[in-house]
């Protein structure tokens, strides 16, 4: 359930499962698109539901892991995507507004009409901000209320892992350092050389635009790394909007050495309820 693991060539910056890990356990919706392909929520949702159905047909248990809170929630709650017609003229108008006044100003327009959507969509995610405003423009409804739901054809067990925030931040810093050591700069350079510019939605993943700016000389590398740390912390806080610590539907576990045993017991008990 990750909106960036879809893309080929984006391995280090997304912490993509290794080939060894994918050989041990079949993974789905990884490396299914090129970085310049557009995967909407509706397209991902259709592909994920198809994978879930195929896994069920083999009498196996799908495990949804992630990642992108919107994608996970859409699957588990059975979102029916909002109307698809686009208004290119309106989109162009919004794009020009963002270019002239800044992404923050456009995000404020969304906040003025729908604070709930604005809370979930970061100001830097121009594509999603524009889509939310477009839904309001086309339907007259609030983007956060425009979605209809239909229960999915399966039941689910939700499991969450949590750790103290400071410990999580230290882990983030360590992971970013390891990405740099593992060749993130080279990975981003290869993408740029292949014609995948930092303006692409796929390249908005934390790390890619920042390293692209460093490679082009816009900012020093250390400044780019610090920006990655800051944005990742912000991302952690936004994730809490999708996976709330007090959500009674999520079984939360503290990260510790033997936590897997408790999770396995919970899963077996849940399966036996059938």
C-alpha atoms as an extended CHARMM CRD file, in Angstrom:
* protein
*
       274  EXT
         1         1  UNK       CA              0.0000000000        0.0000000000        0.0000000000  PROA      1               0.0000000000
         2         2  UNK       CA              2.7100000000        2.4380000000       -0.9820000000  PROA      2               0.0000000000
         3         3  UNK       CA              2.3440000000        5.0690000000       -3.6850000000  PROA      3               0.0000000000
         4         4  UNK       CA              6.0700000000        5.1010000000       -4.5280000000  PROA      4               0.0000000000
         5         5  UNK       CA              7.0020000000        1.4020000000       -4.4930000000  PROA      5               0.0000000000
         6         6  UNK       CA              5.0630000000        1.2530000000       -7.7550000000  PROA      6               0.0000000000
         7         7  UNK       CA              7.9090000000        2.8610000000       -9.6650000000  PROA      7               0.0000000000
         8         8  UNK       CA             10.8670000000        1.1620000000      -11.2570000000  PROA      8               0.0000000000
         9         9  UNK       CA             14.2590000000        2.6440000000      -10.5210000000  PROA      9               0.0000000000
        10        10  UNK       CA             13.1400000000        4.1600000000       -7.2220000000  PROA      10              0.0000000000
        11        11  UNK       CA             14.5690000000        1.6040000000       -4.8120000000  PROA      11              0.0000000000
        12        12  UNK       CA             16.8600000000        3.1850000000       -2.2500000000  PROA      12              0.0000000000
        13        13  UNK       CA             14.8050000000        6.3050000000       -1.5690000000  PROA      13              0.0000000000
        14        14  UNK       CA             11.6250000000        4.2820000000       -1.0370000000  PROA      14              0.0000000000
        15        15  UNK       CA             13.3090000000        1.5560000000        1.0290000000  PROA      15              0.0000000000
        16        16  UNK       CA             11.8840000000       -0.9640000000       -1.4260000000  PROA      16              0.0000000000
        17        17  UNK       CA             11.9060000000       -4.6220000000       -0.3100000000  PROA      17              0.0000000000
        18        18  UNK       CA             14.9830000000       -6.3710000000       -1.6550000000  PROA      18              0.0000000000
        19        19  UNK       CA             14.8380000000       -9.0900000000       -4.2970000000  PROA      19              0.0000000000
        20        20  UNK       CA             15.7580000000      -11.5910000000       -1.5910000000  PROA      20              0.0000000000
        21        21  UNK       CA             12.7860000000      -10.4840000000        0.5100000000  PROA      21              0.0000000000
        22        22  UNK       CA             10.4910000000      -10.6420000000       -2.5140000000  PROA      22              0.0000000000
        23        23  UNK       CA             11.7050000000      -14.1480000000       -3.2980000000  PROA      23              0.0000000000
        24        24  UNK       CA             10.8830000000      -15.2550000000        0.2570000000  PROA      24              0.0000000000
        25        25  UNK       CA              7.3650000000      -13.8010000000        0.1980000000  PROA      25              0.0000000000
        26        26  UNK       CA              5.4280000000      -12.8200000000       -2.9580000000  PROA      26              0.0000000000
        27        27  UNK       CA              4.9580000000       -9.0350000000       -3.1390000000  PROA      27              0.0000000000
        28        28  UNK       CA              2.4480000000       -7.2020000000       -5.2990000000  PROA      28              0.0000000000
        29        29  UNK       CA              2.2410000000       -3.7050000000       -6.8470000000  PROA      29              0.0000000000
        30        30  UNK       CA              5.9990000000       -3.1770000000       -6.7800000000  PROA      30              0.0000000000
        31        31  UNK       CA              7.8500000000       -2.0910000000       -9.9440000000  PROA      31              0.0000000000
        32        32  UNK       CA              4.6710000000       -1.9610000000      -12.0250000000  PROA      32              0.0000000000
        33        33  UNK       CA              5.1500000000        1.5220000000      -13.5350000000  PROA      33              0.0000000000
        34        34  UNK       CA              7.7370000000        3.9220000000      -14.8820000000  PROA      34              0.0000000000
        35        35  UNK       CA              8.2740000000        7.1630000000      -12.9490000000  PROA      35              0.0000000000
        36        36  UNK       CA              6.4500000000        9.2530000000      -15.5660000000  PROA      36              0.0000000000
        37        37  UNK       CA              3.2750000000        7.1350000000      -15.4290000000  PROA      37              0.0000000000
        38        38  UNK       CA              0.3080000000        8.4980000000      -13.5050000000  PROA      38              0.0000000000
        39        39  UNK       CA             -1.2280000000        6.1050000000      -11.0080000000  PROA      39              0.0000000000
        40        40  UNK       CA             -4.3800000000        7.6100000000       -9.5530000000  PROA      40              0.0000000000
        41        41  UNK       CA             -6.0240000000        6.3410000000       -6.3930000000  PROA      41              0.0000000000
        42        42  UNK       CA             -8.7130000000        4.6700000000       -8.5140000000  PROA      42              0.0000000000
        43        43  UNK       CA             -6.1210000000        2.8460000000      -10.6170000000  PROA      43              0.0000000000
        44        44  UNK       CA             -4.2160000000        1.6510000000       -7.5540000000  PROA      44              0.0000000000
        45        45  UNK       CA             -7.4380000000        0.5950000000       -5.8580000000  PROA      45              0.0000000000
        46        46  UNK       CA             -8.4920000000       -1.5320000000       -8.8410000000  PROA      46              0.0000000000
        47        47  UNK       CA             -5.0720000000       -3.1960000000       -9.0650000000  PROA      47              0.0000000000
        48        48  UNK       CA             -4.9380000000       -3.8670000000       -5.3210000000  PROA      48              0.0000000000
        49        49  UNK       CA             -8.4250000000       -5.3860000000       -5.2400000000  PROA      49              0.0000000000
        50        50  UNK       CA             -7.5190000000       -7.6230000000       -8.1540000000  PROA      50              0.0000000000
        51        51  UNK       CA             -4.3820000000       -8.8110000000       -6.3360000000  PROA      51              0.0000000000
        52        52  UNK       CA             -6.3930000000       -9.4560000000       -3.1630000000  PROA      52              0.0000000000
        53        53  UNK       CA             -8.9330000000      -11.4940000000       -5.1220000000  PROA      53              0.0000000000
        54        54  UNK       CA             -6.2090000000      -13.5530000000       -6.8080000000  PROA      54              0.0000000000
        55        55  UNK       CA             -4.5260000000      -14.2780000000       -3.4670000000  PROA      55              0.0000000000
        56        56  UNK       CA             -7.8410000000      -15.3510000000       -1.9550000000  PROA      56              0.0000000000
        57        57  UNK       CA             -8.4560000000      -17.6370000000       -4.9330000000  PROA      57              0.0000000000
        58        58  UNK       CA             -5.2450000000      -19.5020000000       -3.9990000000  PROA      58              0.0000000000
        59        59  UNK       CA             -6.5570000000      -19.8960000000       -0.4330000000  PROA      59              0.0000000000
        60        60  UNK       CA             -3.8730000000      -17.5720000000        0.8730000000  PROA      60              0.0000000000
        61        61  UNK       CA             -4.0670000000      -14.6150000000        3.2410000000  PROA      61              0.0000000000
        62        62  UNK       CA             -3.3230000000      -11.1670000000        1.7580000000  PROA      62              0.0000000000
        63        63  UNK       CA             -1.3210000000       -8.8450000000        3.9980000000  PROA      63              0.0000000000
        64        64  UNK       CA             -1.6730000000       -5.1550000000        3.2110000000  PROA      64              0.0000000000
        65        65  UNK       CA              1.4110000000       -3.2380000000        4.3420000000  PROA      65              0.0000000000
        66        66  UNK       CA              1.9700000000        0.4820000000        4.2030000000  PROA      66              0.0000000000
        67        67  UNK       CA              2.5950000000        3.1320000000        3.7420000000  PROA      67              0.0000000000
        68        68  UNK       CA              0.2080000000        5.5110000000        2.0440000000  PROA      68              0.0000000000
        69        69  UNK       CA             -2.6870000000        6.0650000000        4.4290000000  PROA      69              0.0000000000
        70        70  UNK       CA             -5.1180000000        7.1940000000        1.7550000000  PROA      70              0.0000000000
        71        71  UNK       CA             -4.5380000000        4.0370000000       -0.3100000000  PROA      71              0.0000000000
        72        72  UNK       CA             -4.8980000000        1.7520000000        2.7000000000  PROA      72              0.0000000000
        73        73  UNK       CA             -8.0770000000        3.4570000000        3.8920000000  PROA      73              0.0000000000
        74        74  UNK       CA             -9.6200000000        3.3920000000        0.4080000000  PROA      74              0.0000000000
        75        75  UNK       CA             -9.2030000000       -0.3900000000        0.2570000000  PROA      75              0.0000000000
        76        76  UNK       CA            -10.3070000000       -1.2090000000        3.7950000000  PROA      76              0.0000000000
        77        77  UNK       CA            -13.3190000000        1.1350000000        3.7720000000  PROA      77              0.0000000000
        78        78  UNK       CA            -14.3930000000        0.4120000000        0.1990000000  PROA      78              0.0000000000
        79        79  UNK       CA            -14.1790000000        3.9410000000       -1.1680000000  PROA      79              0.0000000000
        80        80  UNK       CA            -16.0030000000        4.5420000000       -4.4130000000  PROA      80              0.0000000000
        81        81  UNK       CA            -13.8620000000        7.0600000000       -6.3440000000  PROA      81              0.0000000000
        82        82  UNK       CA            -15.4520000000       10.4770000000       -6.9350000000  PROA      82              0.0000000000
        83        83  UNK       CA            -16.5690000000       11.5360000000      -10.4290000000  PROA      83              0.0000000000
        84        84  UNK       CA            -13.7290000000       11.2820000000      -12.9390000000  PROA      84              0.0000000000
        85        85  UNK       CA            -14.4300000000       14.0740000000      -15.4580000000  PROA      85              0.0000000000
        86        86  UNK       CA            -11.6210000000       16.5750000000      -15.4640000000  PROA      86              0.0000000000
        87        87  UNK       CA            -11.6930000000       20.2650000000      -16.2260000000  PROA      87              0.0000000000
        88        88  UNK       CA             -8.3260000000       21.0110000000      -17.9060000000  PROA      88              0.0000000000
        89        89  UNK       CA             -9.0380000000       24.7580000000      -18.0010000000  PROA      89              0.0000000000
        90        90  UNK       CA             -9.7290000000       24.8610000000      -14.2590000000  PROA      90              0.0000000000
        91        91  UNK       CA             -6.6510000000       22.7500000000      -13.5190000000  PROA      91              0.0000000000
        92        92  UNK       CA             -4.5000000000       25.0880000000      -15.5820000000  PROA      92              0.0000000000
        93        93  UNK       CA             -5.9700000000       28.0670000000      -13.7310000000  PROA      93              0.0000000000
        94        94  UNK       CA             -5.0640000000       26.4900000000      -10.3750000000  PROA      94              0.0000000000
        95        95  UNK       CA             -1.5840000000       25.5710000000      -11.5800000000  PROA      95              0.0000000000
        96        96  UNK       CA             -0.9130000000       29.1470000000      -12.6880000000  PROA      96              0.0000000000
        97        97  UNK       CA             -2.2390000000       30.4260000000       -9.3660000000  PROA      97              0.0000000000
        98        98  UNK       CA              0.2350000000       28.1850000000       -7.5080000000  PROA      98              0.0000000000
        99        99  UNK       CA              3.0800000000       29.3240000000       -9.7400000000  PROA      99              0.0000000000
       100       100  UNK       CA              2.2580000000       32.9870000000       -9.1430000000  PROA      100             0.0000000000
       101       101  UNK       CA              1.3250000000       32.9750000000       -5.4610000000  PROA      101             0.0000000000
       102       102  UNK       CA              2.9000000000       29.7490000000       -4.1930000000  PROA      102             0.0000000000
       103       103  UNK       CA              1.6830000000       26.2730000000       -3.2850000000  PROA      103             0.0000000000
       104       104  UNK       CA              0.8700000000       27.4720000000        0.2230000000  PROA      104             0.0000000000
       105       105  UNK       CA             -1.6090000000       29.9970000000       -1.0980000000  PROA      105             0.0000000000
       106       106  UNK       CA             -3.3910000000       27.3540000000       -3.1700000000  PROA      106             0.0000000000
       107       107  UNK       CA             -3.4440000000       25.0300000000       -0.1760000000  PROA      107             0.0000000000
       108       108  UNK       CA             -5.0590000000       27.8310000000        1.8400000000  PROA      108             0.0000000000
       109       109  UNK       CA             -7.8790000000       27.9570000000       -0.7180000000  PROA      109             0.0000000000
       110       110  UNK       CA             -8.4940000000       24.2820000000       -0.0150000000  PROA      110             0.0000000000
       111       111  UNK       CA             -8.3220000000       24.8830000000        3.7390000000  PROA      111             0.0000000000
       112       112  UNK       CA            -10.9000000000       27.6670000000        3.4120000000  PROA      112             0.0000000000
       113       113  UNK       CA            -13.4640000000       25.3280000000        1.8490000000  PROA      113             0.0000000000
       114       114  UNK       CA            -12.5160000000       21.9810000000        3.4210000000  PROA      114             0.0000000000
       115       115  UNK       CA            -10.2080000000       22.0030000000        6.4610000000  PROA      115             0.0000000000
       116       116  UNK       CA            -10.4430000000       18.2000000000        6.7480000000  PROA      116             0.0000000000
       117       117  UNK       CA             -9.0020000000       17.6580000000        3.2630000000  PROA      117             0.0000000000
       118       118  UNK       CA             -6.3780000000       20.3410000000        3.8370000000  PROA      118             0.0000000000
       119       119  UNK       CA             -5.2530000000       18.5510000000        7.0000000000  PROA      119             0.0000000000
       120       120  UNK       CA             -4.7060000000       15.3240000000        5.0910000000  PROA      120             0.0000000000
       121       121  UNK       CA             -3.1390000000       16.7940000000        1.9360000000  PROA      121             0.0000000000
       122       122  UNK       CA              0.2240000000       18.4890000000        2.3380000000  PROA      122             0.0000000000
       123       123  UNK       CA              0.6940000000       21.8660000000        0.6940000000  PROA      123             0.0000000000
       124       124  UNK       CA              3.6010000000       20.5780000000       -1.3910000000  PROA      124             0.0000000000
       125       125  UNK       CA              1.4440000000       17.8800000000       -2.9960000000  PROA      125             0.0000000000
       126       126  UNK       CA              0.1790000000       20.1560000000       -5.7600000000  PROA      126             0.0000000000
       127       127  UNK       CA             -1.4830000000       17.3710000000       -7.7450000000  PROA      127             0.0000000000
       128       128  UNK       CA             -3.7020000000       16.2680000000       -4.8580000000  PROA      128             0.0000000000
       129       129  UNK       CA             -4.5130000000       19.8340000000       -3.8000000000  PROA      129             0.0000000000
       130       130  UNK       CA             -5.6450000000       20.6130000000       -7.3450000000  PROA      130             0.0000000000
       131       131  UNK       CA             -7.6860000000       17.4000000000       -7.5410000000  PROA      131             0.0000000000
       132       132  UNK       CA             -9.4580000000       18.2080000000       -4.2650000000  PROA      132             0.0000000000
       133       133  UNK       CA            -10.3340000000       21.7160000000       -5.4420000000  PROA      133             0.0000000000
       134       134  UNK       CA            -11.4410000000       20.2670000000       -8.7790000000  PROA      134             0.0000000000
       135       135  UNK       CA            -13.8280000000       17.8420000000       -7.0620000000  PROA      135             0.0000000000
       136       136  UNK       CA            -15.4120000000       20.7810000000       -5.2430000000  PROA      136             0.0000000000
       137       137  UNK       CA            -15.5650000000       22.7200000000       -8.5070000000  PROA      137             0.0000000000
       138       138  UNK       CA            -17.2100000000       19.8500000000      -10.4130000000  PROA      138             0.0000000000
       139       139  UNK       CA            -19.6130000000       18.5610000000       -7.7720000000  PROA      139             0.0000000000
       140       140  UNK       CA            -20.1780000000       21.4360000000       -5.3670000000  PROA      140             0.0000000000
       141       141  UNK       CA            -19.3760000000       19.0110000000       -2.5280000000  PROA      141             0.0000000000
       142       142  UNK       CA            -16.5680000000       19.0760000000       -0.0300000000  PROA      142             0.0000000000
       143       143  UNK       CA            -13.7950000000       16.7360000000       -1.2390000000  PROA      143             0.0000000000
       144       144  UNK       CA            -13.7310000000       15.0260000000        2.1660000000  PROA      144             0.0000000000
       145       145  UNK       CA            -17.4700000000       14.2850000000        1.9010000000  PROA      145             0.0000000000
       146       146  UNK       CA            -17.7070000000       13.5080000000       -1.8150000000  PROA      146             0.0000000000
       147       147  UNK       CA            -16.5680000000        9.9140000000       -1.4860000000  PROA      147             0.0000000000
       148       148  UNK       CA            -19.1370000000        7.1890000000       -1.1290000000  PROA      148             0.0000000000
       149       149  UNK       CA            -18.3270000000        3.8650000000        0.4810000000  PROA      149             0.0000000000
       150       150  UNK       CA            -19.2910000000        0.2880000000       -0.1890000000  PROA      150             0.0000000000
       151       151  UNK       CA            -18.0870000000       -2.3820000000        2.2480000000  PROA      151             0.0000000000
       152       152  UNK       CA            -15.3080000000       -4.4720000000        0.6480000000  PROA      152             0.0000000000
       153       153  UNK       CA            -15.9820000000       -8.1730000000       -0.0060000000  PROA      153             0.0000000000
       154       154  UNK       CA            -13.6970000000       -9.3200000000        2.8130000000  PROA      154             0.0000000000
       155       155  UNK       CA            -13.1380000000       -8.7300000000        6.4980000000  PROA      155             0.0000000000
       156       156  UNK       CA             -9.9000000000       -7.3130000000        7.8250000000  PROA      156             0.0000000000
       157       157  UNK       CA             -7.7180000000       -7.3130000000       10.9100000000  PROA      157             0.0000000000
       158       158  UNK       CA             -5.8280000000       -4.0550000000       11.4430000000  PROA      158             0.0000000000
       159       159  UNK       CA             -2.4780000000       -4.1620000000       13.2050000000  PROA      159             0.0000000000
       160       160  UNK       CA             -0.2920000000       -1.1650000000       13.9910000000  PROA      160             0.0000000000
       161       161  UNK       CA              3.2420000000       -0.8300000000       15.3140000000  PROA      161             0.0000000000
       162       162  UNK       CA              4.2350000000        2.1230000000       17.4590000000  PROA      162             0.0000000000
       163       163  UNK       CA              7.2900000000        3.4240000000       19.2750000000  PROA      163             0.0000000000
       164       164  UNK       CA              8.1440000000        6.5880000000       21.2120000000  PROA      164             0.0000000000
       165       165  UNK       CA              8.3670000000        9.5740000000       18.8880000000  PROA      165             0.0000000000
       166       166  UNK       CA             11.9940000000       10.3950000000       19.7550000000  PROA      166             0.0000000000
       167       167  UNK       CA             13.0190000000        6.8070000000       19.1370000000  PROA      167             0.0000000000
       168       168  UNK       CA             11.2100000000        6.9000000000       15.8050000000  PROA      168             0.0000000000
       169       169  UNK       CA             12.9600000000       10.1380000000       14.8230000000  PROA      169             0.0000000000
       170       170  UNK       CA             16.3490000000        8.5840000000       15.6350000000  PROA      170             0.0000000000
       171       171  UNK       CA             15.4410000000        5.6240000000       13.4370000000  PROA      171             0.0000000000
       172       172  UNK       CA             14.4730000000        7.9980000000       10.6240000000  PROA      172             0.0000000000
       173       173  UNK       CA             17.8130000000        9.7810000000       10.8480000000  PROA      173             0.0000000000
       174       174  UNK       CA             19.6540000000        6.4590000000       10.7430000000  PROA      174             0.0000000000
       175       175  UNK       CA             17.6440000000        5.3270000000        7.7350000000  PROA      175             0.0000000000
       176       176  UNK       CA             18.3560000000        8.5300000000        5.8020000000  PROA      176             0.0000000000
       177       177  UNK       CA             22.0710000000        8.2010000000        6.5420000000  PROA      177             0.0000000000
       178       178  UNK       CA             21.9800000000        4.6220000000        5.2740000000  PROA      178             0.0000000000
       179       179  UNK       CA             20.1980000000        5.7220000000        2.0820000000  PROA      179             0.0000000000
       180       180  UNK       CA             22.9850000000        8.1960000000        1.3600000000  PROA      180             0.0000000000
       181       181  UNK       CA             25.6370000000        5.5340000000        2.0120000000  PROA      181             0.0000000000
       182       182  UNK       CA             23.7820000000        3.0180000000       -0.1630000000  PROA      182             0.0000000000
       183       183  UNK       CA             23.8240000000        5.2720000000       -3.2260000000  PROA      183             0.0000000000
       184       184  UNK       CA             20.7480000000        7.4990000000       -3.1950000000  PROA      184             0.0000000000
       185       185  UNK       CA             22.6470000000       10.2300000000       -5.0380000000  PROA      185             0.0000000000
       186       186  UNK       CA             23.5240000000        7.8160000000       -7.8290000000  PROA      186             0.0000000000
       187       187  UNK       CA             19.9360000000        6.5420000000       -7.9900000000  PROA      187             0.0000000000
       188       188  UNK       CA             18.5250000000       10.0560000000       -8.3580000000  PROA      188             0.0000000000
       189       189  UNK       CA             21.1480000000       10.9500000000      -10.9600000000  PROA      189             0.0000000000
       190       190  UNK       CA             20.1890000000        7.9060000000      -13.0530000000  PROA      190             0.0000000000
       191       191  UNK       CA             16.5340000000        8.9470000000      -12.9350000000  PROA      191             0.0000000000
       192       192  UNK       CA             17.4210000000       12.4920000000      -14.0040000000  PROA      192             0.0000000000
       193       193  UNK       CA             19.6630000000       11.1710000000      -16.8040000000  PROA      193             0.0000000000
       194       194  UNK       CA             16.7590000000        9.0150000000      -18.0060000000  PROA      194             0.0000000000
       195       195  UNK       CA             14.5970000000       12.1270000000      -18.3590000000  PROA      195             0.0000000000
       196       196  UNK       CA             12.5630000000       11.7980000000      -15.1660000000  PROA      196             0.0000000000
       197       197  UNK       CA             12.5670000000       15.3630000000      -13.8630000000  PROA      197             0.0000000000
       198       198  UNK       CA             11.9180000000       16.4670000000      -10.2780000000  PROA      198             0.0000000000
       199       199  UNK       CA              8.5610000000       17.9610000000      -11.3240000000  PROA      199             0.0000000000
       200       200  UNK       CA              7.0100000000       14.4950000000      -11.7890000000  PROA      200             0.0000000000
       201       201  UNK       CA              4.5200000000       13.3710000000       -9.0990000000  PROA      201             0.0000000000
       202       202  UNK       CA              6.5990000000       10.2390000000       -8.5100000000  PROA      202             0.0000000000
       203       203  UNK       CA              9.6650000000       12.3610000000       -7.7900000000  PROA      203             0.0000000000
       204       204  UNK       CA              7.8210000000       14.2280000000       -5.0340000000  PROA      204             0.0000000000
       205       205  UNK       CA              8.6550000000       11.3280000000       -2.7330000000  PROA      205             0.0000000000
       206       206  UNK       CA             10.7590000000       12.5850000000        0.1520000000  PROA      206             0.0000000000
       207       207  UNK       CA             14.4130000000       12.4670000000       -0.8000000000  PROA      207             0.0000000000
       208       208  UNK       CA             14.2130000000       12.5810000000       -4.5690000000  PROA      208             0.0000000000
       209       209  UNK       CA             13.5430000000       16.2800000000       -5.1300000000  PROA      209             0.0000000000
       210       210  UNK       CA             15.8970000000       17.2370000000       -2.3040000000  PROA      210             0.0000000000
       211       211  UNK       CA             18.7640000000       15.1900000000       -3.7340000000  PROA      211             0.0000000000
       212       212  UNK       CA             17.9580000000       16.4360000000       -7.2480000000  PROA      212             0.0000000000
       213       213  UNK       CA             18.3250000000       19.9980000000       -5.9580000000  PROA      213             0.0000000000
       214       214  UNK       CA             21.6820000000       19.0920000000       -4.4170000000  PROA      214             0.0000000000
       215       215  UNK       CA             22.9030000000       17.4490000000       -7.6130000000  PROA      215             0.0000000000
       216       216  UNK       CA             21.9530000000       20.5380000000       -9.6330000000  PROA      216             0.0000000000
       217       217  UNK       CA             23.8120000000       22.7840000000       -7.2150000000  PROA      217             0.0000000000
       218       218  UNK       CA             20.7050000000       24.5590000000       -5.9330000000  PROA      218             0.0000000000
       219       219  UNK       CA             21.4710000000       23.6150000000       -2.3380000000  PROA      219             0.0000000000
       220       220  UNK       CA             24.3940000000       21.9940000000       -0.4950000000  PROA      220             0.0000000000
       221       221  UNK       CA             24.0420000000       18.2620000000        0.0810000000  PROA      221             0.0000000000
       222       222  UNK       CA             23.9170000000       18.6390000000        3.8710000000  PROA      222             0.0000000000
       223       223  UNK       CA             21.0530000000       21.1240000000        3.5370000000  PROA      223             0.0000000000
       224       224  UNK       CA             19.1800000000       18.6560000000        1.3270000000  PROA      224             0.0000000000
       225       225  UNK       CA             19.6640000000       15.9070000000        3.9140000000  PROA      225             0.0000000000
       226       226  UNK       CA             18.3910000000       18.1520000000        6.6980000000  PROA      226             0.0000000000
       227       227  UNK       CA             15.3300000000       18.9510000000        4.5850000000  PROA      227             0.0000000000
       228       228  UNK       CA             14.7200000000       15.2090000000        4.1720000000  PROA      228             0.0000000000
       229       229  UNK       CA             14.8330000000       14.7710000000        7.9410000000  PROA      229             0.0000000000
       230       230  UNK       CA             12.3850000000       17.6400000000        8.4850000000  PROA      230             0.0000000000
       231       231  UNK       CA              9.9230000000       16.4660000000        5.8270000000  PROA      231             0.0000000000
       232       232  UNK       CA              9.9940000000       12.9030000000        7.1210000000  PROA      232             0.0000000000
       233       233  UNK       CA              9.1190000000       14.0960000000       10.6110000000  PROA      233             0.0000000000
       234       234  UNK       CA              6.2220000000       16.0760000000        9.1630000000  PROA      234             0.0000000000
       235       235  UNK       CA              5.1230000000       12.9690000000        7.2860000000  PROA      235             0.0000000000
       236       236  UNK       CA              5.1030000000       10.9790000000       10.5360000000  PROA      236             0.0000000000
       237       237  UNK       CA              2.7660000000       13.5340000000       12.0970000000  PROA      237             0.0000000000
       238       238  UNK       CA              0.4590000000       13.5030000000        9.0620000000  PROA      238             0.0000000000
       239       239  UNK       CA              0.2960000000        9.7080000000        9.1500000000  PROA      239             0.0000000000
       240       240  UNK       CA             -1.4270000000       10.0020000000       12.5240000000  PROA      240             0.0000000000
       241       241  UNK       CA             -4.4320000000       11.4430000000       10.6580000000  PROA      241             0.0000000000
       242       242  UNK       CA             -4.8490000000        8.1100000000        8.8660000000  PROA      242             0.0000000000
       243       243  UNK       CA             -3.7090000000        5.7490000000       11.6180000000  PROA      243             0.0000000000
       244       244  UNK       CA             -4.9040000000        7.2790000000       14.8640000000  PROA      244             0.0000000000
       245       245  UNK       CA             -3.4420000000        5.9060000000       18.1100000000  PROA      245             0.0000000000
       246       246  UNK       CA             -6.9340000000        5.8790000000       19.6370000000  PROA      246             0.0000000000
       247       247  UNK       CA             -8.6110000000        4.1790000000       16.6820000000  PROA      247             0.0000000000
       248       248  UNK       CA            -10.4250000000        1.1940000000       18.2660000000  PROA      248             0.0000000000
       249       249  UNK       CA            -10.3030000000       -0.7380000000       14.9800000000  PROA      249             0.0000000000
       250       250  UNK       CA             -6.4760000000       -0.8910000000       15.0810000000  PROA      250             0.0000000000
       251       251  UNK       CA             -4.6730000000       -3.3440000000       17.3590000000  PROA      251             0.0000000000
       252       252  UNK       CA             -1.5860000000       -1.3930000000       18.4040000000  PROA      252             0.0000000000
       253       253  UNK       CA              1.6430000000       -3.0720000000       19.4900000000  PROA      253             0.0000000000
       254       254  UNK       CA              4.7520000000       -1.4430000000       20.9170000000  PROA      254             0.0000000000
       255       255  UNK       CA              7.8480000000       -2.3030000000       18.9080000000  PROA      255             0.0000000000
       256       256  UNK       CA              9.9450000000       -4.7020000000       20.9720000000  PROA      256             0.0000000000
       257       257  UNK       CA             12.0860000000       -7.7600000000       20.4150000000  PROA      257             0.0000000000
       258       258  UNK       CA              9.3730000000      -10.4220000000       20.8030000000  PROA      258             0.0000000000
       259       259  UNK       CA              6.3970000000       -8.5050000000       19.4190000000  PROA      259             0.0000000000
       260       260  UNK       CA              5.9980000000      -10.9140000000       16.4720000000  PROA      260             0.0000000000
       261       261  UNK       CA              4.7950000000      -13.7090000000       18.7640000000  PROA      261             0.0000000000
       262       262  UNK       CA              1.9200000000      -11.6310000000       20.1310000000  PROA      262             0.0000000000
       263       263  UNK       CA              0.9300000000      -10.5390000000       16.6290000000  PROA      263             0.0000000000
       264       264  UNK       CA              0.9160000000      -14.1280000000       15.3460000000  PROA      264             0.0000000000
       265       265  UNK       CA             -1.3080000000      -15.2110000000       18.2550000000  PROA      265             0.0000000000
       266       266  UNK       CA             -3.7360000000      -12.4010000000       17.4480000000  PROA      266             0.0000000000
       267       267  UNK       CA             -3.8750000000      -13.3820000000       13.7720000000  PROA      267             0.0000000000
       268       268  UNK       CA             -4.5530000000      -17.0460000000       14.5550000000  PROA      268             0.0000000000
       269       269  UNK       CA             -7.3140000000      -16.0890000000       17.0030000000  PROA      269             0.0000000000
       270       270  UNK       CA             -8.8590000000      -13.8240000000       14.3710000000  PROA      270             0.0000000000
       271       271  UNK       CA             -8.7580000000      -16.5600000000       11.7260000000  PROA      271             0.0000000000
       272       272  UNK       CA            -10.3850000000      -19.0270000000       14.0990000000  PROA      272             0.0000000000
       273       273  UNK       CA            -13.3470000000      -16.6670000000       14.4900000000  PROA      273             0.0000000000
       274       274  UNK       CA            -14.4560000000      -17.8440000000       11.0590000000  PROA      274             0.0000000000
